[in-house]
């Protein structure tokens, strides 16, 4: 049985290719992570800007003569309050009563 000789330079080139592929995959993962982080930061800033604009608009409405109660009656939400989530409907049906399992049949 003859042993196949492996060229060290060929093995080194294969190893380098595997390492480079691994590095590129890892770098791509970091690139994707940082892009997602930037998206979150931008969304956080946009939400803050929207909350500030909402607060200023509420104050302007109050300054124009509206009361809190009147504004709420229009469906407007005061700054700092969360919207109401739709409530789950409750069923008035009672759960079906359990029926006893049929008796096992005996064969003789």
Buried (B, 14 or more C-beta within 10 A) or exposed (E): EEEEEEEEEEEEEEEEEEEEEEEEEEEEEEEEEEEEEEEEEEEEEEEEEEEEEBEEEBEEBBEEEBEEEEBEEEEBBEEEEEEEEEEEEEEEEEEEEEEEEEEEEEEE
